[in-house]
Amino acid sequence: NLNLNLNSNNHTNNNSTSQDIGTDLQDLNYNIKNPADAQALQWSIWSKALNDFHNFSKRNPKNLSTMVYNGIPHHFRAMAWQLLSSADKSAYKHKYSMMLKLESPNEKLIHRDISRTYPDHKDFKSGGPLRDYLFNVMKAYSLIDPEVGYCQGLCFIVGLLLMHIPEEDAFSIFCELMLNKRFALRDLFKPGMHQLGL
């Protein structure tokens, strides 16, 4: 488990942390050739950034973009994705359990497509642990956003999230990616899919 100390008392010198990360990123991009050293430095960079993410992201948007472009280490993805998408403050997470109690007109379609989503991944095969979670998230989203409702392409995004994070967190991140104007992915999936230029 990711065990970062998010207590603000440990971050009295935010400028120093930002400068350290800037220097570390330069080293990572230009100076370090040994893969093990590069991985250790990348972990250190992400650990520092996530410990004071909101201040770091405001003061260092270019560094943050570089960090994301270079890849988020597997161990940090759950927390990083929540913070990057603002899902840590999302109102959608609290709606999830309520949505699961309702019926969606898309349930048959969702059930049909689950076996087509990552068909070679053991967790999505028949009896796999992620199948029910994928169904739940897709059903809940179809109720939150009836205009988009459901289409098969959405399963691949949610499936990828579920490989790394619990279903409630996957739901809130997915809702932010789709409905938050910063990302506006839902425009790609509206009826007619005009934003795809098809």
C-alpha positions as CSV (number, residue, x, y, z in Angstrom):
1,N,0.0,0.0,0.0
2,L,1.0,3.5,-0.7
3,N,1.9,5.1,2.6
4,L,2.6,8.8,2.1
5,N,2.5,11.2,5.1
6,L,0.1,13.9,3.9
7,N,0.4,16.0,7.1
8,S,1.1,19.6,6.1
9,N,3.4,20.0,9.1
10,N,6.1,18.1,7.2
11,H,6.1,20.6,4.3
12,T,7.4,23.8,5.9
13,N,9.6,24.5,2.9
14,N,7.6,24.1,-0.2
15,N,9.9,26.1,-2.4
16,S,12.8,23.8,-1.4
17,T,10.8,20.8,-2.4
18,S,9.8,22.3,-5.7
19,Q,13.5,23.2,-6.5
20,D,14.5,19.6,-5.5
21,I,12.0,18.1,-7.8
22,G,13.0,20.4,-10.7
23,T,16.7,19.4,-10.2
24,D,15.7,15.7,-9.9
25,L,13.6,15.9,-13.2
26,Q,16.6,17.3,-15.0
27,D,18.8,14.5,-13.7
28,L,16.2,12.0,-14.6
29,N,15.9,13.3,-18.2
30,Y,19.5,14.0,-18.9
31,N,22.0,12.6,-16.4
32,I,21.0,9.2,-15.1
33,K,21.6,6.3,-17.3
34,N,21.2,3.3,-14.9
35,P,17.6,2.1,-15.0
36,A,17.5,1.2,-11.3
37,D,18.8,4.7,-10.3
38,A,16.3,6.3,-12.7
39,Q,13.4,4.3,-11.1
40,A,14.5,5.2,-7.6
41,L,14.7,8.9,-8.5
42,Q,11.3,8.8,-10.2
43,W,9.8,7.2,-7.1
44,S,11.4,10.0,-5.0
45,I,10.1,12.7,-7.3
46,W,6.5,11.4,-7.1
47,S,6.7,10.8,-3.4
48,K,7.7,14.4,-2.8
49,A,5.1,15.8,-5.2
50,L,2.2,13.7,-3.8
51,N,3.0,14.6,-0.2
52,D,2.1,18.2,-1.0
53,F,0.2,17.8,-4.3
54,H,-2.1,20.8,-4.2
55,N,0.7,23.3,-3.5
56,F,3.1,21.5,-5.9
57,S,0.6,21.4,-8.8
58,K,-0.2,25.1,-8.5
59,R,3.5,26.2,-8.3
60,N,4.9,23.7,-10.8
61,P,2.5,22.9,-13.6
62,K,5.3,22.4,-16.1
63,N,7.2,20.0,-13.9
64,L,3.9,18.2,-13.2
65,S,3.2,17.8,-16.9
66,T,6.7,16.5,-17.4
67,M,6.3,14.0,-14.6
68,V,3.0,12.7,-16.0
69,Y,4.5,12.5,-19.5
70,N,7.4,10.5,-18.2
71,G,5.0,8.0,-16.6
72,I,3.5,7.6,-13.1
73,P,5.1,4.7,-11.3
74,H,2.6,1.8,-10.8
75,H,2.7,2.1,-7.0
76,F,1.6,5.8,-7.1
77,R,-1.0,5.6,-9.8
78,A,-4.1,5.2,-7.5
79,M,-3.3,8.4,-5.5
80,A,-1.9,10.4,-8.5
81,W,-4.9,9.7,-10.7
82,Q,-7.3,10.8,-8.0
83,L,-5.4,14.0,-7.3
84,L,-4.8,14.8,-11.0
85,S,-8.5,14.3,-11.9
86,S,-9.7,16.1,-8.7
87,A,-11.6,12.9,-7.8
88,D,-10.3,13.3,-4.2
89,K,-12.9,16.1,-3.9
90,S,-15.5,14.7,-6.2
91,A,-19.2,14.7,-5.3
92,Y,-19.7,11.7,-7.5
93,K,-18.1,9.2,-5.1
94,H,-20.9,9.8,-2.6
95,K,-23.5,9.1,-5.3
96,Y,-22.1,5.7,-6.3
97,S,-23.9,3.5,-3.8
98,M,-27.2,5.2,-4.4
99,M,-26.8,4.6,-8.2
100,L,-26.1,0.9,-7.7
101,K,-29.6,0.5,-6.1
102,L,-31.3,1.8,-9.3
103,E,-32.0,0.1,-12.5
104,S,-30.4,1.3,-15.8
105,P,-32.0,0.8,-19.2
106,N,-28.5,-0.2,-20.4
107,E,-27.9,-3.2,-18.2
108,K,-28.3,-5.8,-20.9
109,L,-25.9,-4.0,-23.2
110,I,-23.3,-3.6,-20.5
111,H,-23.5,-7.3,-19.6
112,R,-23.1,-8.2,-23.2
113,D,-20.0,-6.1,-23.7
114,I,-18.1,-7.0,-20.5
115,S,-16.8,-10.2,-22.0
116,R,-15.5,-8.1,-25.0
117,T,-13.6,-5.8,-22.7
118,Y,-9.9,-6.9,-22.2
119,P,-10.9,-10.5,-23.3
120,D,-7.4,-11.9,-22.6
121,H,-7.1,-10.3,-19.1
122,K,-7.8,-13.0,-16.5
123,D,-9.7,-10.5,-14.2
124,F,-12.3,-9.8,-16.8
125,K,-12.9,-13.3,-18.0
126,S,-15.9,-15.3,-16.7
127,G,-15.7,-15.4,-13.0
128,G,-13.0,-12.8,-12.9
129,P,-13.0,-10.4,-9.9
130,L,-13.3,-7.2,-12.0
131,R,-16.3,-8.2,-14.1
132,D,-18.9,-7.2,-11.5
133,Y,-17.0,-4.0,-10.7
134,L,-16.9,-3.0,-14.3
135,F,-20.7,-3.7,-14.6
136,N,-21.3,-1.6,-11.5
137,V,-19.3,1.4,-12.6
138,M,-20.8,1.4,-16.1
139,K,-24.3,1.0,-14.8
140,A,-23.9,3.9,-12.3
141,Y,-22.3,6.1,-14.9
142,S,-25.2,5.5,-17.3
143,L,-27.6,6.8,-14.7
144,I,-25.5,9.8,-13.9
145,D,-25.2,10.8,-17.5
146,P,-28.3,9.6,-19.4
147,E,-27.4,11.6,-22.6
148,V,-24.3,9.5,-23.1
149,G,-25.7,6.5,-21.2
150,Y,-23.5,3.7,-22.2
151,C,-21.3,2.7,-25.2
152,Q,-18.8,-0.1,-25.4
153,G,-15.7,2.2,-25.7
154,L,-16.3,3.4,-22.1
155,C,-15.6,0.0,-20.7
156,F,-12.0,0.1,-21.8
157,I,-11.4,3.3,-19.8
158,V,-13.1,2.0,-16.7
159,G,-11.5,-1.4,-17.0
160,L,-8.0,0.2,-17.0
161,L,-8.9,2.2,-13.9
162,L,-10.2,-0.9,-12.2
163,M,-6.9,-2.7,-12.8
164,H,-5.3,-0.1,-10.4
165,I,-7.9,1.2,-8.0
166,P,-11.1,0.2,-6.1
167,E,-14.5,0.5,-7.9
168,E,-15.7,3.6,-6.0
169,D,-12.5,5.5,-6.8
170,A,-12.7,4.3,-10.4
171,F,-16.2,5.6,-10.6
172,S,-15.3,9.1,-9.2
173,I,-12.2,9.4,-11.5
174,F,-14.2,8.3,-14.5
175,C,-17.0,10.8,-13.7
176,E,-14.4,13.6,-13.5
177,L,-12.8,12.6,-16.7
178,M,-16.1,12.5,-18.5
179,L,-18.0,15.4,-16.9
180,N,-15.4,17.8,-15.7
181,K,-14.8,20.5,-18.3
182,R,-11.1,20.3,-17.9
183,F,-11.2,16.8,-19.5
184,A,-14.6,16.7,-21.2
185,L,-14.2,13.2,-22.5
186,R,-18.0,12.8,-22.7
187,D,-18.0,15.0,-25.8
188,L,-16.3,12.1,-27.6
189,F,-19.1,9.7,-26.6
190,K,-22.2,11.8,-27.1
191,P,-24.8,10.4,-29.6
192,G,-23.4,10.8,-33.1
193,M,-19.8,11.1,-31.7
194,H,-19.3,14.4,-33.6
195,Q,-16.1,15.2,-31.7
196,L,-14.5,12.1,-33.2
197,G,-15.0,13.5,-36.7
198,L,-16.6,10.3,-37.9
